[in-house]
Amino acid sequence: MKIGCPKEIKPQEFRVGLTPHAARDAVARGHDVMIETGAGEGSGYGDADYVAAGARILPDADAVFAEAGMIVKVKEPQAIERARLRKGQILFAYLHLAPDPDQTRDLLASGATCIAYETVTDRAGGLPLLAPMSEVAGRLAPQMGAWTLQKANGGRGVLLGGVPGVPPADVVIIGGGVVGTAAARVAVGMGARVTVLDRSIARLSFLDDLFHGKLTTQYANQAVTTELVRRADMVVGAVLVPGASAPKLVRRADLAHMRPGAAIVDVAIDQGGCFETSRPTTHQDPIYEVDGIMHYCVANMPGAVARTSTQALGNATLPFMLALADKGWKQACKDDAHLLAGLNVHAGQLTYAAVGEALNLPHIRAEEALAL
């Protein structure tokens, strides 16, 4: 198969869809790998690294999209990229369609087969291609929140860990999954007083055992969430409903009761955000203020640490990418129900129920797409 990897064009997105190691593995299996010139520079990989791996360097994205049978990316295709997709072409990338009707319509119109990293599953019920970036984003969240809390950035001027004689910051993490656990690990390590909210008693028990009493766990109902958010210095939104829009768990009215200058870090922003006042921002202009509360809502947080993120994502996606290239998407998905769960769009049909429900669009089951 001809595998193409264009340079990411989302603002301040420095990751790349294929590492030279992944390119080498694909070439060794007889595939033709094409990399847009400069695609790996943000992650520390030069064109020469890809050439040494056996890949070809193409001059621009138009050439990559025109020649490749499968496009491997990191972030969802931007409008100009969606216009380059064609019928029968495979797109393998993060998509996050539920909060993005424009992208969804464009992908349906393209006729391409679009497989989303974030909805591929595993035997344990996890999301193996989302997990590494969730881990990165979770670990970054307290770091970015601490920066947002600095007075020069509009925050409360509170040091996360405090100092002797001065209490540490209160950090509330909504959601105890991969993001929430990673955020808790860093926030606890920085010396903050951390509370994690979740609706799974089993998950709360796991966290209690994992952290040996170094954080507080509470069952997440609306009253408890509202109470804790109002007295927090930092609130991390770490809620995920696979493939669907994130639920709005904190309303604008709650902001008036929060501590002035408190920081909100919405890691769920790729799925629409779990705060009513969230809107996507960029690394270049990451924070904004609403009702005295500072919001950090960068939609591609792991892009800030592109080298680490690219390597972690590449480790996770490589087996699935090779299966798609070796067998073709249809056979690969027939052989692996977990990969089939990643199918979101095929031949003008929406194939993921949560997206259809979020956008009020008709959809079919992914299994039905195998017959098209």
SEVEX-108669 format. One record per residue (C-alpha): x, y, z; residue number from 1. Coordinates in steps of 0.05 Angstrom, whole numbers, plus 5000, padded with zeros to 4 digits. Example, Ala and Ser with C-alpha at 12.3 -4.5 7.8 and 13.67 -1.06 7.14 Angstrom:
% residues 2
xx  yy  zz  nr
5246  4910  5156  1 $
5273  4979  5143  2 $
END
This chain:
% residues 372
xx  yy  zz  nr
5000  5000  5000  1 $
5021  5072  4989  2 $
5022  5105  5058  3 $
5025  5181  5061  4 $
5041  5226  5120  5 $
5030  5301  5109  6 $
5056  5356  5154  7 $
5006  5376  5208  8 $
4977  5445  5195  9 $
4933  5456  5257  10 $
4963  5517  5294  11 $
5022  5499  5337  12 $
5015  5425  5322  13 $
5086  5398  5322  14 $
5072  5323  5323  15 $
5077  5279  5262  16 $
5036  5218  5243  17 $
5094  5171  5227  18 $
5161  5166  5261  19 $
5221  5142  5220  20 $
5218  5077  5259  21 $
5146  5066  5237  22 $
5165  5083  5165  23 $
5221  5033  5168  24 $
5174  4978  5192  25 $
5124  4993  5138  26 $
5177  4994  5083  27 $
5205  4928  5108  28 $
5136  4897  5095  29 $
5135  4921  5024  30 $
5096  4986  5031  31 $
5112  5052  4997  32 $
5118  5107  5049  33 $
5114  5180  5029  34 $
5129  5237  5076  35 $
5115  5311  5062  36 $
5181  5349  5067  37 $
5190  5378  5136  38 $
5133  5338  5167  39 $
5176  5311  5223  40 $
5216  5374  5241  41 $
5171  5394  5299  42 $
5184  5327  5332  43 $
5259  5328  5318  44 $
5259  5284  5255  45 $
5291  5310  5191  46 $
5276  5288  5120  47 $
5342  5250  5121  48 $
5317  5207  5178  49 $
5258  5184  5135  50 $
5301  5173  5074  51 $
5347  5129  5115  52 $
5285  5090  5136  53 $
5268  5078  5063  54 $
5212  5130  5056  55 $
5204  5179  4999  56 $
5201  5254  5010  57 $
5147  5291  4971  58 $
5147  5366  4961  59 $
5079  5384  4989  60 $
5013  5359  5018  61 $
4979  5359  4951  62 $
5029  5307  4926  63 $
5020  5263  4988  64 $
4944  5263  4985  65 $
4943  5252  4910  66 $
4988  5190  4912  67 $
4973  5156  4978  68 $
4921  5102  4989  69 $
4923  5114  5064  70 $
4935  5180  5099  71 $
4964  5175  5169  72 $
4959  5238  5211  73 $
4955  5262  5282  74 $
4900  5314  5286  75 $
4834  5318  5250  76 $
4841  5341  5178  77 $
4831  5415  5169  78 $
4784  5441  5115  79 $
4839  5446  5061  80 $
4860  5375  5077  81 $
4789  5348  5075  82 $
4782  5376  5006  83 $
4840  5333  4983  84 $
4810  5267  5007  85 $
4779  5222  4955  86 $
4733  5163  4949  87 $
4765  5098  4971  88 $
4823  5132  5007  89 $
4836  5112  5080  90 $
4845  5166  5133  91 $
4875  5142  5199  92 $
4879  5198  5251  93 $
4845  5231  5310  94 $
4777  5257  5286  95 $
4734  5279  5346  96 $
4673  5285  5302  97 $
4618  5294  5354  98 $
4630  5368  5366  99 $
4650  5382  5294  100 $
4592  5381  5244  101 $
4632  5415  5189  102 $
4687  5362  5190  103 $
4635  5307  5193  104 $
4598  5333  5132  105 $
4663  5341  5093  106 $
4687  5271  5109  107 $
4620  5242  5089  108 $
4622  5280  5023  109 $
4693  5257  5009  110 $
4674  5184  5003  111 $
4737  5165  5043  112 $
4742  5111  5096  113 $
4758  5147  5161  114 $
4783  5109  5222  115 $
4788  5149  5286  116 $
4844  5135  5336  117 $
4799  5156  5394  118 $
4747  5102  5384  119 $
4791  5042  5371  120 $
4782  4995  5431  121 $
4819  4938  5465  122 $
4799  4874  5502  123 $
4796  4910  5569  124 $
4747  4961  5543  125 $
4801  5015  5539  126 $
4819  5063  5483  127 $
4891  5044  5467  128 $
4904  5098  5415  129 $
4874  5153  5458  130 $
4907  5130  5523  131 $
4979  5153  5508  132 $
4957  5223  5490  133 $
4908  5224  5549  134 $
4968  5206  5593  135 $
5008  5264  5564  136 $
4951  5314  5568  137 $
4936  5292  5639  138 $
5007  5301  5662  139 $
5010  5369  5628  140 $
4945  5394  5658  141 $
4971  5412  5728  142 $
5033  5442  5697  143 $
4992  5486  5651  144 $
4943  5501  5706  145 $
4999  5523  5752  146 $
5024  5570  5698  147 $
4953  5597  5689  148 $
4948  5610  5764  149 $
5007  5657  5762  150 $
4985  5729  5775  151 $
5019  5755  5712  152 $
4973  5709  5672  153 $
4910  5733  5707  154 $
4908  5678  5759  155 $
4901  5678  5834  156 $
4976  5680  5846  157 $
4974  5614  5883  158 $
5033  5566  5884  159 $
5008  5495  5874  160 $
5049  5464  5929  161 $
5049  5523  5977  162 $
5107  5534  6024  163 $
5117  5521  6099  164 $
5065  5562  6136  165 $
5023  5573  6073  166 $
4973  5521  6049  167 $
4978  5489  5980  168 $
4927  5499  5925  169 $
4862  5461  5922  170 $
4858  5421  5857  171 $
4794  5387  5836  172 $
4797  5335  5780  173 $
4731  5316  5748  174 $
4740  5246  5721  175 $
4785  5190  5746  176 $
4803  5156  5680  177 $
4870  5159  5645  178 $
4872  5235  5641  179 $
4848  5245  5713  180 $
4897  5194  5741  181 $
4955  5225  5704  182 $
4935  5294  5726  183 $
4928  5271  5798  184 $
4997  5239  5797  185 $
5030  5305  5777  186 $
4987  5350  5821  187 $
5000  5306  5882  188 $
5074  5306  5864  189 $
5073  5382  5862  190 $
5045  5384  5932  191 $
4973  5405  5918  192 $
4912  5383  5957  193 $
4877  5340  5905  194 $
4806  5314  5901  195 $
4784  5268  5845  196 $
4711  5261  5826  197 $
4683  5201  5789  198 $
4618  5162  5784  199 $
4651  5094  5788  200 $
4661  5068  5859  201 $
4709  5016  5832  202 $
4751  5071  5800  203 $
4751  5112  5864  204 $
4774  5051  5903  205 $
4830  5039  5853  206 $
4853  5111  5860  207 $
4850  5108  5935  208 $
4894  5047  5935  209 $
4941  5075  5882  210 $
4954  5140  5918  211 $
4956  5111  5989  212 $
4913  5166  6018  213 $
4952  5224  5986  214 $
4889  5249  5952  215 $
4814  5251  5967  216 $
4763  5214  5926  217 $
4690  5233  5922  218 $
4630  5206  5884  219 $
4611  5255  5830  220 $
4540  5281  5835  221 $
4519  5351  5816  222 $
4516  5379  5886  223 $
4585  5353  5906  224 $
4616  5376  5841  225 $
4587  5446  5848  226 $
4610  5452  5920  227 $
4682  5429  5906  228 $
4689  5471  5843  229 $
4669  5533  5879  230 $
4725  5527  5930  231 $
4779  5503  5882  232 $
4840  5540  5859  233 $
4845  5495  5798  234 $
4793  5450  5764  235 $
4815  5399  5713  236 $
4762  5373  5666  237 $
4780  5300  5651  238 $
4713  5270  5629  239 $
4707  5225  5569  240 $
4648  5193  5535  241 $
4681  5153  5478  242 $
4666  5185  5411  243 $
4611  5230  5439  244 $
4608  5303  5460  245 $
4633  5315  5531  246 $
4577  5330  5581  247 $
4575  5401  5608  248 $
4587  5391  5682  249 $
4602  5462  5704  250 $
4555  5518  5683  251 $
4572  5591  5674  252 $
4530  5609  5735  253 $
4579  5568  5778  254 $
4637  5613  5758  255 $
4609  5672  5797  256 $
4617  5631  5861  257 $
4688  5607  5847  258 $
4750  5639  5875  259 $
4770  5699  5832  260 $
4829  5681  5787  261 $
4818  5606  5795  262 $
4841  5564  5736  263 $
4801  5517  5692  264 $
4839  5467  5650  265 $
4792  5432  5602  266 $
4827  5370  5575  267 $
4760  5348  5545  268 $
4760  5406  5496  269 $
4773  5361  5436  270 $
4704  5331  5449  271 $
4671  5399  5460  272 $
4694  5411  5532  273 $
4660  5395  5598  274 $
4652  5467  5621  275 $
4597  5510  5591  276 $
4645  5567  5581  277 $
4700  5527  5546  278 $
4722  5543  5475  279 $
4784  5516  5439  280 $
4848  5556  5445  281 $
4918  5547  5417  282 $
4988  5542  5447  283 $
5002  5612  5420  284 $
4941  5642  5456  285 $
4922  5589  5508  286 $
4882  5625  5561  287 $
4822  5671  5567  288 $
4779  5698  5623  289 $
4705  5690  5635  290 $
4673  5722  5697  291 $
4740  5727  5732  292 $
4759  5654  5720  293 $
4818  5636  5676  294 $
4807  5582  5623  295 $
4862  5540  5592  296 $
4829  5501  5534  297 $
4884  5483  5485  298 $
4855  5432  5437  299 $
4920  5396  5423  300 $
4956  5397  5490  301 $
5004  5339  5475  302 $
5031  5379  5416  303 $
5069  5421  5466  304 $
5115  5362  5480  305 $
5116  5337  5408  306 $
5176  5291  5413  307 $
5149  5251  5471  308 $
5078  5252  5444  309 $
5098  5230  5374  310 $
5137  5172  5400  311 $
5082  5150  5448  312 $
5028  5156  5395  313 $
5071  5120  5344  314 $
5082  5061  5391  315 $
5007  5053  5399  316 $
4984  5064  5327  317 $
5038  5023  5291  318 $
5006  4954  5297  319 $
4939  4980  5272  320 $
4970  5020  5216  321 $
5009  4959  5192  322 $
4946  4916  5195  323 $
4909  4966  5152  324 $
4966  4969  5102  325 $
4979  4894  5100  326 $
4906  4872  5093  327 $
4867  4932  5070  328 $
4818  4966  5116  329 $
4761  4918  5104  330 $
4798  4853  5120  331 $
4836  4886  5177  332 $
4770  4907  5209  333 $
4738  4839  5196  334 $
4796  4807  5233  335 $
4796  4856  5291  336 $
4732  4881  5321  337 $
4771  4931  5363  338 $
4797  4964  5299  339 $
4728  4962  5270  340 $
4705  5003  5329  341 $
4749  5059  5302  342 $
4710  5063  5237  343 $
4671  5129  5238  344 $
4658  5143  5164  345 $
4657  5100  5102  346 $
4633  5115  5031  347 $
4588  5172  5051  348 $
4558  5135  5111  349 $
4567  5153  5184  350 $
4585  5090  5221  351 $
4592  5111  5294  352 $
4527  5118  5334  353 $
4551  5168  5386  354 $
4571  5217  5331  355 $
4504  5208  5295  356 $
4467  5220  5360  357 $
4509  5281  5378  358 $
4499  5313  5309  359 $
4429  5286  5295  360 $
4453  5251  5232  361 $
4433  5183  5205  362 $
4483  5128  5216  363 $
4493  5054  5204  364 $
4530  5002  5245  365 $
4604  4994  5229  366 $
4590  4920  5213  367 $
4542  4942  5158  368 $
4597  4983  5125  369 $
4637  4919  5113  370 $
4585  4899  5062  371 $
4587  4965  5024  372 $
END
